[in-house]
Amino acid sequence: MQFTVAIDGPAAAGKGTISRALAQEFGLAHLDTGLLYRAVAVKGGDPVATAQALLPEDLARDDLRSLQAGEAASRVAAMAEVRAALTEFQRSFARREGGAVLDGRDIGTVICPQADVKLFVTASPEVRAERRWKEAGEGSYDDVLAQVRDRDARDQGRADAPLCAADDAVVLDTSTLSIAEAVAQARALVAAKLGR
Ligand code: DC
C-alpha cells in the first residue's frame, strides 16, 4: 500500500507531535524533513554540495535540534539548489511501501502534491513562542517571539517553495487545542481516508 500524509506548518505549531502520533497509530514511516535542512546547515561547507552528498546517517546527529540549527536551516532552505538536491529523497520516502508521513513546509505544495491527506498545522506566533520558550527553560520570551517571527517571515517570504497551505489542505489551528485534541482531529482525517 502507498499512502502519503503531508503535514506542513510553521515552527512549533505541533507538526512533529502530530506526525509521530499518526505514524505510530497507523504504522506509517515518518520523515521530519526539517532534519534534512538542519543537517545541511550543521555539516557546513558549500550548502549545495553538502545537500547533494547528504547521507541518511547525517539525520541521526545529536546536534540538529537546537534553536541555532533551526535558524541556520531556515537560511540554507531558501536556496533553490539545496531544495532541489533534497527533493528526490523526500519523494521516494513518500512512495515507500506501507505508507509514510512527512512533515515540513512544502510537502503538500511541492514535494507531494498528490498526498492522500494534507494537513496545515498552525498556531499564533505568541503561542508557538511560549511553547519554545518553556521547552528551552531559559532565555527571554520576547527574544524567542522575535526569533519565531523572523523565521516565519523567512520561510514564508522565500521565492522557492515558500511556507503556505496547499489549497486542498485541512487547516488545524492548535493555538487553543491540547496535544490530545489536535492529535484526535488529525487521526480522524487519516482514519476516514483509510476507511477505518
Ligand atoms: O521544521 P524545522 O524547524 O526542523 O525546520 C527547520 C527549517 O528548515 C525551517 O525553518 C525551514 C526549513 N524547512 C523547509 O524549508 N522545508 C521543509 N520541508 C522543512 C524545513
Residues whose N, C-alpha, C, O or C-beta is under 5 A from the ligand:
A	BS01	DC	A11 T33 G34 L35 Y37 G70 A73 S74 A77 D103 G104 R105 D106 D155
